[in-house]
Amino acid sequence: MSTPPSPSAPEDRARRRPGTVVSGLALAAASALALTACSGTPAAEPAALTGAAGSSAGPVRGGVIEYGHLQEPNCIFGGWIQENFTARQVLDNLVSATEDGSVVPWIATGWEVSADQKVWTLELRDDVTFTDGTPLDAEAVAYNFDYWLDGGNGTAAAHLGGFYDHSEAVDGQTVRIHLSAPFAPFLSTLSQSYFGLQSPTALQTRTAEENCTEPIGSGPFTVKDWRRGEYIEFQRNEDYDWAPQNARHQGPAHVAGVRWNIVPDNTSRYGSLLSGEMDAIGEVPAVNIAQARQEFDFTQYITPGRPVVVNLNTQQGIFTDQAVRQALSLATDRQANVESAFLGTVPFEPSGYLSQSTPDYDEDAATEYPFDLDRANALLDEAGWTGRDADGTRTRDGQRLTAKVVYGLNSIITPDGNTVIQNLQEQARSAGFDLVLRPGTPSEFFGGAFSTPDSYDAQVGYWTSPHAGILNINFRPSTDESPNGANTTFLNDPQVFETIQSALQVPTPELVTERFSAAQYRLSELAPAIGLYAQTNTLAVSGDVTGIWLEPAQGGPVFHDAAFTSEAARDASEGFPTFPTENEE
């Protein structure tokens, strides 16, 4: 979040150093990012490709990359992080985030904001078309803004809801976005693929299912085929010539396509990379990361936003009592748990509110609940939970200290993350908690089975965001007039909400930092969530392929700049039936 930039200037952002609080407005509304790569240039700031064996002939063209991914999206474009990853292959954005936090031109070539910071004017490229032939002009951009906010993408609406008013096409290449209040992280927000641009023609004339499985964008690939449960095939857009400013090259993708294989089993996915069946995989299992660092081009992305946390139901059940929430926060050695489950490869995150890679993260507020079993027991005693059942579970007036904990196994939570939750359950027994684990299916979670206060006592999850404004999404009170399904703690605290709203709108970096810090301290006092670990994304790439990078807004893989390292490697790729694999120069 930042003072709005001058026209055509990228937003600047100071990198957050470990153990510091980063000034929000100085971050220029851009994402916080932690990327580590075992070799070569940083994955989010790729250097130009050379030809095979380092020649100057240019990158090898053709071939189909086999990529193995843990989870399957519901749609190619949508509000889930997995849909963000696939949308990045077929849709373009107005701006692109870079590793250092700046926001650079993509479809928008420049921008300016009004003195009251409520009107953004964006200038657009004049040479972009969607793959159905519809021009990507100001009218198309204005249509997409309205589409996102009218139900087209729940995550996009969650970010801009309460701030967006309307859009207007000033002329063919100038669009004006009107906000109802200042929203400093506006451009950073737009760098996420939840804000990928689709053809208005397709949105108006095709079925919802067609736009789900084969959205029409202007990106480097189109959807060739999707066999659910097996793979998605992305085919090169031969007309593509408008990559973001921070891409490695302009023009069509080097490879003919990408087969995005769905491989939910950790052993099989990593094994497919070892055997050469896959050219690259995501979500490297914790047990294999040490080897992957040595044998492959390995990158790890620490996601900004909210980490993986246990959200506690503050409306119904045992966690309506603040002392009980605080007791559970203290009752387990979460750091040892995370280090054991992930073999030291994923950072422990003590905060239940912001990930350590997020701008305006307050480390002092994050660490107010160290492991302290004695203090946890004292809080529970004071709250009246002094009885014990035969199994050691505390009781009060005949009621057991029991909580149902729901989580999306293999959709929201990985197998390694499941180990963390099981360890938490076991450790909490020492304080007298009986945590009943209830893994939920994707259909249950996405169908709303766990969306009401009577459906769970605690829910494990995370939210990605390049800025601390995620607190507004997760802690805005839900009302009948404006329900907020993202507030999974059901917290309704006016002080928290007003402080977060102020942080999004105040004019100086110092005030932004102060307000977000105050919000984190207030949340820590109320204890509606318990931090577990930072959400990460990993990528391991074989020596046959180069140029895949993780985009810095959300950490999704980008294949537009990828190429095989030799003609032999390209020719060994299976290819698609109608795809050329010969050298196309």
VOBAZA-710906 format. One record per residue (C-alpha): x, y, z. Coordinates in steps of 0.05 Angstrom, whole numbers, plus 5000, padded with zeros to 4 digits. Example, Ala and Ser with C-alpha at 12.3 -4.5 7.8 and 13.67 -1.06 7.14 Angstrom:
524649105156
527349795143
END
This chain:
500050005000
502850674981
502051384961
499051304891
504351344837
505251874784
502751704714
506451134681
510951034742
511250354774
509250294846
515350224892
515549804954
520749695008
522348955019
520548725089
526748495126
525847945177
524348215246
521948895222
515349235210
514849505139
511550165125
505150045086
504650655041
512050605025
510549914999
506650224942
500949754948
505149194921
506248474944
510948224996
514947634972
520147154995
523246744939
529246284945
532345944885
537945444887
541045664822
540746184768
537146844771
531246944818
525046604791
520847234791
526047664756
527947214697
533747374652
533547314577
533946614548
539546394502
539345824453
541145094465
547745004502
548245754511
548445924437
545946584410
541146254361
535246394407
531245924451
529045244425
521945284400
516544764402
515144174447
510144064503
512144144576
509543614623
507943954690
505443594752
500843964800
497843744867
490744024862
485644104807
481844754799
474244784795
474745274736
480545554697
478846244724
475846354793
476746574864
480945994890
488646024889
488845404844
484445774794
489046374800
494845924777
491245664715
488146344698
495246624692
496446184631
490546444590
488647134617
492547784618
492248314673
492549064672
499149074711
504448574733
508048514800
515548444803
519848114857
522148774887
514848974896
514149464839
508149434794
509749504720
505649584657
502149004622
495649164586
495649834621
501450254597
500650814648
496051074703
494551664747
490151784808
486052384827
487952844885
482552524929
485351834910
478451584888
479051604812
484251194775
485351324701
488950774662
491750824591
491550174552
495349854495
491949924428
494049264396
491048734441
485348264422
482147684457
482847014422
475647064397
477447704360
474148184410
478548804422
481448874491
479749614498
477050084551
469949824543
472449114555
476249314617
470249694646
465849084632
470748634669
470749074731
463149044734
463348294721
468148164778
464148564828
457448284805
459247564822
464247384768
469847274818
468547244893
475747384912
476147994866
469648244897
472448114967
478448554952
474749144920
467849084953
466249704993
471150114951
469150014878
463650464851
463650434775
467950454712
467550864649
470850824581
473451534568
475651334498
477950704464
484350634503
482851024567
478750734625
476951084689
475550704753
471451074806
472150864878
467551054936
473551144982
481151154975
484250464968
491750514968
493449804946
489249874883
494549714831
497749164873
490948844880
490048844804
496548464794
493247824819
490247344767
483547404802
483348034760
484947694694
481248004635
476247594595
472647734529
465948084543
463247754481
464747064510
462047244578
455447484547
454346954494
457246294521
454745854577
457545884647
460545194638
464145404574
467046024608
469045584666
472845054627
475245474568
475346214586
476946684528
482747134546
488447474510
494047084545
499846664519
495846024518
488845774505
485445164534
485944594485
482944034527
481143874600
480243164623
478043264695
482042864744
487642774693
490343394659
489144064627
492444214560
494444924545
496045094472
500345674449
496846314426
500546454361
498347184360
500947354430
505347974430
503648374493
507048034552
508148444615
514148894620
517748404667
517147804621
523347494591
521047604520
515547894477
511847484426
508646794429
510746264479
516945874460
513745194474
507844934434
504044794497
503644554569
500243934596
498144104667
497743414699
493743314763
497942864809
495142904880
499642364909
506142654935
510342044922
507741964851
508542694834
515742744857
517342064828
514842294760
520042844762
525542364781
523641884725
523242424672
515742334662
514843054685
519143644664
517044044725
512643964787
509544414839
508544294913
514943894925
513643444986
517443655048
521142995052
524043104981
525943844985
533143735006
534243274946
530443744899
534944324919
540943904897
538443574834
533544074803
532344804792
528444924857
524545534879
520445664941
515446224947
512946465015
505946725003
503847405031
496947505061
494447055117
498346425133
495245755147
491445875212
486145565257
480146035254
476145995319
468546075318
467146675362
459546625356
457945915379
461245375420
467145375469
471045915431
465946455446
470146535510
476246955496
480046605553
479045925519
481446195453
487646475487
488745825523
488845415459
493745925429
498445775487
497245035496
501344735440
508544795416
506645015347
513745185325
516444485342
510244185309
511244555243
518744425241
517543685253
511943605202
515443985147
522543765165
524544495173
522744675101
516745125115
516945725162
513045705227
508246295230
506046515300
501147035274
494046845261
492947475220
498647625172
504247215141
511347445155
512347625081
506548115082
507648865084
506149165152
507048505189
508248655263
512948135292
511748355364
504248275358
505247605323
509247305380
504647455439
502646715448
508946295457
508145575480
506245615554
502345025579
502145285651
498945935629
494045565585
491845125643
491145735688
486646085638
482245465632
481845395707
479746125714
474446015659
471345455701
473844855662
476244505723
473243805716
476443225678
473342635643
476541945644
480442105579
483142755608
478443225572
476543825614
469243935634
464944495661
457744385685
457543715649
460043995583
466543735552
471844205525
470743935455
471344275388
470144035317
475844255271
474344245197
479244315140
479744165066
484643585061
488243574993
484444194971
486344725022
491044325066
496643895037
498543215066
504443535103
499644055131
495043505154
500743245197
501143935231
493743905247
494143205275
500043415318
496144015343
490443555363
495043105403
498743675437
492244025457
490243415498
495543615549
491344225567
484843835567
482244005497
478743475455
479643705383
475543275336
478443315266
473643325207
477043325139
472143595087
471543455014
472244004961
464843944945
463144065018
467644675025
465944994959
458644804967
458045185033
457444605081
462044955130
459745675123
455245785184
456845855258
453245195274
457444795225
464244805261
468045045322
474545165284
476545185211
483545135182
485145565122
489146125091
488146725045
493346994997
494147734985
499948184965
498248685020
495648735091
488748945066
487148195071
485148365142
479348755114
477048145076
477647665135
475148105192
469848555161
463548395202
458348005164
451348325161
444748135128
445748715079
453048545065
454747825084
462047635089
463446905080
470947035085
470147205159
470746495182
471746695256
465047075254
468547615293
464648265299
469148785331
468049505311
474949715335
478349205291
474249385230
474950135238
482450085248
483349665185
479050135144
483150715168
489650365150
487150275078
485551015071
490451435112
495351875071
502151725102
506651115109
507451225183
499951235195
498850605153
504050225194
501150495259
494050295241
495649605216
499949485277
494249705322
489549225285
494248645295
495048785369
487548835378
486548185341
491947855382
488348065446
481747775421
485247145395
480246925342
485546545303
491946145316
497846175268
500945525243
505545595183
506846035123
503245825060
508545675008
509045454936
514845064909
517344904839
522444394817
524644384744
528843874708
534944044667
531143944602
527044584612
528845294630
525145944638
519245744683
518446264738
513746404796
510047064788
510747494850
503547684864
501246984883
506946504866
503846154807
508145844752
509046234687
510445824624
510346374571
517946454576
519545714584
523445314532
526844644525
534344674534
535844264472
532544024409
533543314434
529643464497
524243814457
523643234408
523042744466
516843114491
510442754474
507043354442
499643444426
496743124363
496043784326
501944144356
508444254317
514744024353
519744164298
524144784301
519645344278
524745864260
END
